[in-house]
Amino acid sequence: MEKINGRPFKLGAVGADGSASAIGWEGGALTSLPGGCKVGVRMVADAKAPTDAVGAVSAQKEMLSNDASFRALKPKIAEILIGY
């Protein structure tokens, strides 16, 4: 997602299940799409990610996708939302 966006993006709080949603594209390519489309993603921690890694990030309210503690979750895209 960072590669497509061209920069890190903002994530909301990570839930106890290890999921977090993008809440801002931080001026990247996904901020403004043709036709007024909006895109959202929900990411989840890899099933093999260390359990303590989820606990380490769940206390944070917001973070950037390039945050080392979030990357430790080895996140995968679980859902892509497109609205227009």
C-alpha positions as CSV (number, residue, x, y, z in Angstrom):
1,M,0.0,0.0,0.0
2,E,2.9,2.4,0.7
3,K,4.3,1.7,-2.7
4,I,0.9,2.5,-4.4
5,N,0.4,5.5,-2.2
6,G,3.9,6.7,-2.7
7,R,4.4,7.3,1.0
8,P,3.4,6.0,4.4
9,F,-0.2,6.4,5.4
10,K,-2.0,6.9,8.8
11,L,-3.6,4.0,10.6
12,G,-6.1,4.1,13.4
13,A,-5.7,2.2,16.6
14,V,-4.8,-1.5,16.3
15,G,-7.5,-3.6,17.9
16,A,-7.0,-6.6,20.2
17,D,-7.5,-8.8,17.1
18,G,-4.5,-7.1,15.4
19,S,-6.5,-5.2,12.8
20,A,-6.2,-1.5,11.9
21,S,-7.8,0.6,9.2
22,A,-6.2,3.4,7.1
23,I,-7.6,6.7,8.3
24,G,-5.5,9.0,6.1
25,W,-3.3,8.8,3.0
26,E,-1.1,11.7,4.1
27,G,-1.1,13.5,0.7
28,G,-0.1,10.4,-1.2
29,A,-1.5,9.1,-4.5
30,L,-4.6,7.5,-2.8
31,T,-5.6,10.9,-1.3
32,S,-7.3,12.1,-4.5
33,L,-8.6,9.5,-7.0
34,P,-10.3,10.2,-10.4
35,G,-14.1,10.6,-10.3
36,G,-14.1,11.4,-6.6
37,C,-13.5,7.8,-5.6
38,K,-12.3,7.1,-2.1
39,V,-10.4,4.0,-1.0
40,G,-10.0,2.4,2.4
41,V,-8.2,-0.6,3.7
42,R,-8.3,-2.8,6.8
43,M,-5.1,-4.6,7.6
44,V,-4.6,-7.5,10.0
45,A,-1.6,-8.9,11.8
46,D,-0.1,-12.0,10.2
47,A,-1.1,-15.1,12.1
48,K,2.6,-15.9,12.7
49,A,3.3,-12.4,14.2
50,P,4.5,-12.5,17.8
51,T,1.6,-12.1,20.2
52,D,3.5,-9.4,22.2
53,A,3.8,-7.4,19.0
54,V,0.0,-6.9,18.9
55,G,0.1,-5.7,22.5
56,A,2.9,-3.3,21.8
57,V,0.9,-1.4,19.2
58,S,-2.7,-1.7,20.6
59,A,-1.9,1.0,23.1
60,Q,-1.3,3.5,20.4
61,K,-4.2,5.6,19.1
62,E,-2.8,6.4,15.6
63,M,0.5,5.6,13.8
64,L,2.0,5.7,10.4
65,S,2.3,2.5,8.3
66,N,6.1,2.7,8.4
67,D,6.2,2.5,12.3
68,A,8.5,-0.3,13.3
69,S,6.0,-1.6,15.9
70,F,3.3,-1.9,13.2
71,R,5.6,-3.6,10.8
72,A,6.5,-6.2,13.4
73,L,2.9,-7.5,12.9
74,K,3.8,-8.4,9.3
75,P,0.4,-6.9,8.3
76,K,-1.7,-8.2,5.4
77,I,-4.5,-6.5,3.6
78,A,-7.8,-8.1,4.8
79,E,-10.3,-5.7,3.1
80,I,-10.3,-3.0,0.5
81,L,-13.2,-0.6,0.4
82,I,-14.0,1.6,-2.6
83,G,-16.6,4.4,-2.4
84,Y,-17.7,7.0,-4.9
